[in-house]
Amino acid sequence: MAKKKLKDLPRSSSRVKTIGQDPLMKVFRGIPLRRSHPALACEYEDLGPYSADDVSAGSNRVVRWRHGRCGEFIEVAINIRARAWDEGTKDQGCYICAGRDPRPKPPQVIPKWLQKEIVRDRRRATRVKDISPWSQSYWLFKCPSGGELVYSSRIMDRLNPISQEPKQGCPCRKCCKDKRVNLMAESVERKRGRPDVWNMFLRTRENVGFDPKRLPVNHRVRWKCAKNAGHRFARSLAELYKDGCPTCAKEDDENSLAALKYRHIAREFLFVPSDPELSPINIKPGSHVVAAFRCSEGHTFNKAVCRRTQPNPENCPYCAGKRSDAPTLLSVSPYILKRWHPEKNVAIDSKSGEEKPIDPELILADSRKKYWFYCFYEHIYQASPAELLAGVDQCRSCALLPDNVDNAREGLAEQWFQERNGDRTPWNTAAGCRSKVWWKCQAGPDHEWMAEVYQRAIKGTDCPFCANRQVSVTNSLRTIHPELAKLMHADDNAGRTASDVVATTTKAIKWRCPCSKTYERSVQHMLERGTGCSACRKIEALAIKQKAKDYC
């Protein structure tokens, strides 16, 4: 009768394929859980893509439930809960109620070793023994080794909430192995009791309970600026000793030589002779401090800062021609100025934007800037005055290279086509150069070709015309085999004539027989087996046979 009733139950239109099914729960196949077990479906947590209307009681899909008795969230298969629900067990398929909770129970309070390091604060409502290991609030800790250092940290940063193992310790030299942290903590420890720190410390409501003499290193408190009491800010002791007041630092950056409008002057700044520790950030634009500068031309000079930042600024005296202490190129070597190129040595005026010629008499002898000069053979090249005086400069067209083409391969300079290569010679061109130049072979009047210097000097390639890789007057079919050239017509060979074909080619060529027939053969075949089309050759062969018979 039970089977009869189960068969009579209406099927659900939304049938879902389950991962696996309990053999004893096949009777619920196709029936939604909300219809077969409505009370159990109320505990079903509808979080995934399937709801209680999409799964059946026989599915072994693991889903999330909220148990009605204990109120805990559990993850159990649907068929296990449905079986326990039908059997009427006490736990109803909940492993927490059955005492089989697989989750580890984390501790609820911090360990005693950490409780001893916390500085007691009566203003806090939370007692030390009730602090949770997952607490993210900051507490004051004292050094466990007996030092006077007091520091601030979060509970979660001090220990692992589950394993109760320590993570971060005291930053003093005795407790911490990090020397950088030790030095910072001890340096702040020595400066903590200074009177200027007491004067900057704010006695406000936010800083109640903190003593400047025992202030943590990394704990932020409120301060007031020693220069301007209106500047209030929050910083730790380490940040205070390093950066100071943030408002004053910002004002100093805007009203200093490092500002954006004086960036071109700060780039030329070298040092202050009277105080080498001063930087552009510490110098006011109107200061009378004399500093050393170096311009873009490499001139070093001393000038007061206010003279460089005034409305009519004074720049490099050497570039302006006001100072002649440094030797000029004209005074050291007057003959070099005869090689000066007047048309290419121009500069753009910063005010008008027009090109103006550079005066060679103002060029310093030790300048590293490159200018345009003529060589003795009137080649144009770039060089600096310092290179000219040192004899380091070399005209690219006249320079003799040790690894030139002539030294790399003997006899190769004779094939250099100087008329088409311009200023380049076999002696100023490196053997490993990858550029293509012109070559000329003496074996033929038209043996001229372009090839890389590297391929000829290092790889050892020869003339392509002598190697029969390119056609010329010396190796063409018309020159070598003039009889065959008469049988070759341009109309049959796409416009190619006997002068355009190398005599040693292996490609088939179309020939024209005296009988006006066209046939295709190679040059070697024509030389070995004779000329003529196949019909004419058969007639000729029959005639030879007939003569042989008549002779016999």
Secondary structure, DSSP 8 states (H G I E B T S, - for coil): -HHHHHHHS---SS----S-B-GGGGGGTTSBHHHH-HHHHTTB---SS--TTT-BTTB--EEEEE-TTT--EEEEEHHHHHHHHHHT-SSTT-TTTTT---S----SS--HHHHHHB---TT-SS-GGG--TT--SEEEEE-TTS-S-EEEEEHHHHB-TTT--B-----STTT---HHHHHHHHHHHHHTT-HHHHHHB--SGGGTT--GGG--SS--EEEE-SS-TT-EEEE-HHHHHHH--HHHHHHHHHTSTTSGGGHHHHHHEEE-SS-TT--GGGS-TT---EEEEE-TTS-EEEEEHHHHHSSS----HHHHT----S-BHHHH-GGGGGGB-TTT-EEE-TTT--EEE--GGG-BTT----EEEE-TT--EEEE-HHHHHHT----TTT---TTBHHHHSTTGGGGB-HHHHTT--TTSSBTT--SEEEEE-TT-TT-EEEEEHHHHHTS----TTTTTSS--TTTBHHHH-HHHHHH--TTTTTT--GGGSBTT--S-EEEE-TTS-EEEE-HHHHHHH-SS-HHHHHHHHHHHHHHHHHH-
